Amino acid sequence: MFSRRRFLASSLLAATANLPASRGFSAILAPSPVGIDRDLDAVTGAGKPVTLKRAAVQELGESLRGNLILPGGAGYDQARWVWNAQMNRHPALIVQPRGAVDVRNAVQFAREADLLLAVKCGGHSPSGKSTCERGMLLDLSLLRGVRVDPEARLARVGGGSLLGDLDHESMAHGLVTTAGTVSHTGVGGLTLGGGFGRLARRYGLALDNVRGVEIVTASGEILRADAEQNPELFWGVRGGGGNYGVVTGFDFNLHPMQRQVIGGNILFPLSQARQVLSFYAEYEGTAPDELYLSAAMASNSDFSGVSGVGFILCYSGRPEKAEAILKTLRSVGKPLIDTVKPLDYVALQRSGDSDEKRAIGSYTKTGFVKKIPPALIEAMVGGLEEHPERSTLVGFQHCGGAISRVAADATAFPHRGIHATSLLTVDWPGNADPAPHIKWLLDYWGRIVPHTDGFYTNDATEETQKQLDENYMANLPRLVKLKNRYDPTNLFRLNANVKPTV
Ligand SMILES: Cc1cc2nc3c(=O)[nH]c(=O)nc-3n(C[C@H](O)[C@H](O)[C@H](O)COP(=O)(O)OP(=O)(O)OC[C@H]3O[C@@H](n4cnc5c(N)ncnc54)[C@H](O)[C@@H]3O)c2cc1C
């Protein structure tokens, strides 16, 4: 969840280092193969080998308006791309649907062959849940597009869209909804699992703003789910991740907002870490909803040697109220760097974009916190101080506000009383051995985890099924019932999985 770019977007680092330019994340698309010349070796959801007959694959390809791409075919490497370069997997076949009917055809094919199936929107799953080895990859990148109805304050968003698409189109009408802090993250994964961002304290999670979805279920039905139609499914998709089907379209509520916000970072010397984080622990709960204020410490960041502790903020309230807030924040210590200024909201949302993860390795642990006691601050600062040579980013992403004012059972996302998400992340050069870095981070995380209360499923890495189940809290039985109804064979298993019991 808290990659360096996402957490520090337009950040401590950006203030001092030149970021690599984004290479762009949309695939260059290949035409469907004309004539399949071989059977394909693949695996089932349970990992058993299965052979896909040439004629059946050919028939699938002919049933699509979109593309079917096989290993070695044009566009294969681009289509199998995911953000975490450590997840270098090779699907047996890739379908790029152009609409819900293509999705249905692919889902039916995968179900009938009992195939392992991965669904990819933005491909940002840190644990590589949106790719697979020798299964089918459903790459939704052709389902990318946003149409805004300003009268109805509604955005109709294709299930393969990226957050930047949504911000760009809606803000042009003076309207917004909550989106995450890195614009090349997918709307699909982010929204179905939660959706934190700079406006979440004001407007709730991204999933709190969903008015309805079009979804293709495991049986191949194309359903509308909203407050009136299939309301139980609508409840489940808002927090249940990709467990119930492939969402081909989202309808989002939009809110009027000025284009200009106040954003940036205030960075203090790392020696003031305890002071700054103690202030943050007291202050964050009193902040207005319009203030998104995260706190972070960085050491040897990006291998550039940048170290510091500070605030990352976005204030979207009335400008005349900003000065008093900024004065308070600036007086916490002696700022080294202060980049806070009036900014275009869409530009701020893009300011953390990067594709650097392909050049470096990274490992992150996150957990929700309901308070930030002195012992947690000590554990965070102490852990960092012991290894200043590591490229580390740690801190708290601000939650609370409107996120907390929704009942825990109103949607499938139950973690409503949270004040912040705690984060630890370590980076290393792409060719280095990850093992010592990951081990170090896990040891460090061991000191933090006693202070956490659940985790964000979108950030889940190696959590056990028991941990995933517990994390759905009291909503689990209802989610399992829905899974039994809509996906009894667990076709959609590459996610924070709800296991069917039928
Ligand atoms: C750089 C970066 C920045 C991030 N910033 C934020 C942030 O600010 N706020 C925040 O809340 N989270 C953030 N995250 C975490 C983010 O929520 C998850 O990584 C999320 O999974 C990304 O969605 P995606 O569509 O890009 O992912 P993908 O990897 O494409 O998909 C993730 C999961 O969702 C499923 N899925 C995706 N789309 C669909 C669909 N249309 N229908 C059904 N299932 C689908 C996939 O099958 C998979 O299980 C960030 C992650 C990264 C790497």
The ligand as a Gaussian input file, in Angstrom:
#p B3LYP/6-31G(d) Opt

LIG

0 1
 C        2.389000       2.342000      -6.375000
 C        1.180000       1.948000      -5.584000
 C        0.397000       2.919000      -5.033000
 C       -0.748000       2.579000      -4.303000
 N       -1.502000       3.590000      -3.741000
 C       -2.622000       3.277000      -3.054000
 C       -3.431000       4.313000      -2.479000
 O       -3.113000       5.484000      -2.530000
 N       -4.558000       3.944000      -1.840000
 C       -4.926000       2.646000      -1.722000
 O       -5.985000       2.385000      -1.159000
 N       -4.178000       1.657000      -2.232000
 C       -3.035000       1.939000      -2.894000
 N       -2.245000       0.940000      -3.401000
 C       -2.645000      -0.445000      -3.182000
 C       -3.707000      -0.778000      -4.180000
 O       -4.969000      -0.556000      -3.599000
 C       -3.603000      -2.234000      -4.608000
 O       -2.331000      -2.483000      -5.119000
 C       -4.659000      -2.547000      -5.650000
 O       -4.708000      -3.926000      -5.789000
 C       -4.348000      -1.897000      -6.970000
 O       -5.366000      -2.100000      -7.899000
 P       -4.986000      -2.535000      -9.396000
 O       -6.229000      -2.580000     -10.175000
 O       -3.857000      -1.725000      -9.884000
 O       -4.440000      -3.972000      -9.053000
 P       -4.407000      -5.337000      -9.841000
 O       -3.078000      -5.889000      -9.462000
 O       -4.752000      -5.218000     -11.266000
 O       -5.550000      -6.150000      -9.107000
 C       -5.522000      -6.374000      -7.711000
 C       -6.616000      -7.357000      -7.333000
 O       -7.893000      -6.854000      -7.709000
 C       -8.534000      -7.718000      -8.642000
 N       -9.185000      -6.875000      -9.653000
 C       -8.664000      -5.786000     -10.255000
 N       -9.556000      -5.235000     -11.072000
 C      -10.666000      -6.007000     -11.020000
 C      -11.930000      -5.949000     -11.651000
 N      -12.236000      -4.974000     -12.500000
 N      -12.833000      -6.910000     -11.344000
 C      -12.535000      -7.890000     -10.462000
 N      -11.350000      -7.989000      -9.834000
 C      -10.426000      -7.048000     -10.112000
 C       -7.415000      -8.563000      -9.213000
 O       -7.859000      -9.792000      -9.667000
 C       -6.480000      -8.707000      -8.028000
 O       -6.941000      -9.721000      -7.168000
 C       -1.099000       1.242000      -4.139000
 C       -0.292000       0.251000      -4.670000
 C        0.837000       0.596000      -5.385000
 C        1.700000      -0.473000      -5.950000

